[in-house]
Amino acid sequence: MIVEERIYVLHTEVNIKEYFRIYESEGLPVQREILGGFLGYFTTEIGTQNQLVHLWAYSDLEDRRKRRALLAEQPAWQGCLAKIRPMIRTMENRILLPTSFSPLPSSVFGGAR
């Protein structure tokens, strides 16, 4: 199993509530259906401001590649991206490998296997 950490920093003039309104109603439902393995979406309180961090679990890199390719083909996802991408100043993603003692809930991996 792998976990993808995606970190976005929004432009300072962006209303984060508007970003979340669009993403939660238009983007997240499509992502959850196709990507599965949704671990969470977070904001930072201390440190970099306007930063969003979201985590997604996959069985391996090939599983991630296939699911991300399917997501890219979805018109609903492309419509959401057209609205939220201009709000994002920087994007970063990393692949994390959990240790054998990481307490990850097994219920998350129903869509990630």
Backbone torsions as a table, in degrees:
resi	resn	phi	psi	omega
1	MET	NA	145.4	174.5
2	ILE	-127.9	158.6	174.5
3	VAL	-124.4	128.5	175.2
4	GLU	-96.5	125.6	175.1
5	GLU	-103.7	121.7	178.6
6	ARG	-114.6	128.5	-177.5
7	ILE	-122.0	121.8	177.2
8	TYR	-118.4	143.4	170.4
9	VAL	-118.7	124.1	-179.7
10	LEU	-83.2	154.4	172.8
11	HIS	-60.7	147.7	-175.6
12	THR	-63.6	-27.4	-178.8
13	GLU	-82.1	-5.8	-178.1
14	VAL	-77.6	135.7	174.1
15	ASN	-82.9	110.6	-175.5
16	ILE	-60.8	-31.7	178.5
17	LYS	-65.2	-34.9	177.4
18	GLU	-69.3	-42.0	175.7
19	TYR	-56.0	-50.5	-178.6
20	PHE	-64.3	-36.5	178.7
21	ARG	-59.9	-47.9	-179.4
22	ILE	-66.7	-50.1	-176.1
23	TYR	-62.7	-46.4	-176.6
24	GLU	-66.1	-36.0	-177.3
25	SER	-86.8	-29.4	-174.2
26	GLU	-112.8	-40.0	-174.2
27	GLY	-90.0	-48.8	-175.1
28	LEU	-59.1	-43.4	179.3
29	PRO	-58.2	-39.8	179.4
30	VAL	-68.7	-43.8	179.8
31	GLN	-63.2	-44.3	-178.6
32	ARG	-62.1	-38.8	-179.5
33	GLU	-66.8	-42.3	-173.2
34	ILE	-91.1	-44.1	-175.7
35	LEU	-82.1	-32.8	-173.9
36	GLY	59.0	-174.1	171.8
37	GLY	58.7	28.7	-179.8
38	PHE	-71.4	118.7	-178.5
39	LEU	-99.0	-25.9	178.1
40	GLY	155.3	163.2	179.7
41	TYR	-131.9	128.0	-170.6
42	PHE	-132.3	154.3	170.3
43	THR	-115.8	159.2	178.0
44	THR	-96.6	139.9	177.0
45	GLU	-101.6	-36.0	179.2
46	ILE	-125.9	138.6	-178.2
47	GLY	107.5	-142.6	-178.8
48	THR	-61.8	125.3	179.9
49	GLN	-84.9	156.2	-178.3
50	ASN	61.0	27.7	-179.4
51	GLN	-100.7	136.5	178.3
52	LEU	-121.2	138.1	178.9
53	VAL	-129.2	128.0	174.4
54	HIS	-131.5	148.9	-173.8
55	LEU	-123.5	135.8	-179.3
56	TRP	-133.5	134.0	179.2
57	ALA	-99.6	141.3	176.6
58	TYR	-137.0	158.0	178.4
59	SER	-71.1	-34.6	177.7
60	ASP	-167.0	-178.8	-177.7
61	LEU	-64.7	-34.7	179.0
62	GLU	-67.8	-40.6	175.4
63	ASP	-59.0	-45.3	178.0
64	ARG	-60.2	-46.9	-178.6
65	ARG	-58.4	-46.6	-179.0
66	LYS	-63.4	-45.7	-178.4
67	ARG	-66.8	-41.6	178.9
68	ARG	-65.8	-35.8	177.3
69	ALA	-65.2	-42.9	176.5
70	LEU	-62.1	-41.1	179.1
71	LEU	-61.7	-43.2	-178.4
72	ALA	-61.5	-24.6	-179.7
73	GLU	-82.0	-10.8	-173.5
74	GLN	-82.4	120.6	178.4
75	PRO	-58.2	-36.5	179.6
76	ALA	-63.8	-39.7	178.0
77	TRP	-67.4	-42.5	178.9
78	GLN	-62.5	-37.3	177.2
79	GLY	-64.4	-40.8	177.2
80	CYS	-65.0	-44.8	179.4
81	LEU	-58.8	-38.9	179.9
82	ALA	-60.3	-29.0	-179.7
83	LYS	-87.4	-40.6	-173.4
84	ILE	-92.7	-27.0	-176.9
85	ARG	-58.1	-40.7	177.7
86	PRO	-64.5	-16.9	179.3
87	MET	-80.9	-17.1	-173.3
88	ILE	-93.6	125.7	178.7
89	ARG	-85.7	-47.1	179.1
90	THR	-136.7	152.4	178.3
91	MET	-133.9	139.7	177.5
92	GLU	-144.5	142.0	171.8
93	ASN	-141.2	148.2	-179.1
94	ARG	-135.1	152.1	173.6
95	ILE	-102.5	124.4	-178.8
96	LEU	-109.0	140.0	177.2
97	LEU	-109.0	111.3	-179.2
98	PRO	-65.2	146.4	173.9
99	THR	-76.2	165.3	-179.5
100	SER	-65.4	-19.1	-178.7
101	PHE	-104.4	11.7	177.3
102	SER	-71.4	129.0	-176.5
103	PRO	-84.9	64.5	179.4
104	LEU	-86.4	135.6	-178.9
105	PRO	-69.6	130.3	-178.3
106	SER	-68.8	-21.2	-179.4
107	SER	-64.6	-22.8	-178.9
108	VAL	-69.9	-28.9	-169.7
109	PHE	-85.6	6.7	175.6
110	GLY	-56.6	-41.6	179.6
111	GLY	-92.6	-5.6	-174.9
112	ALA	-101.7	1.7	-178.1
113	ARG	-103.8	NA	NA
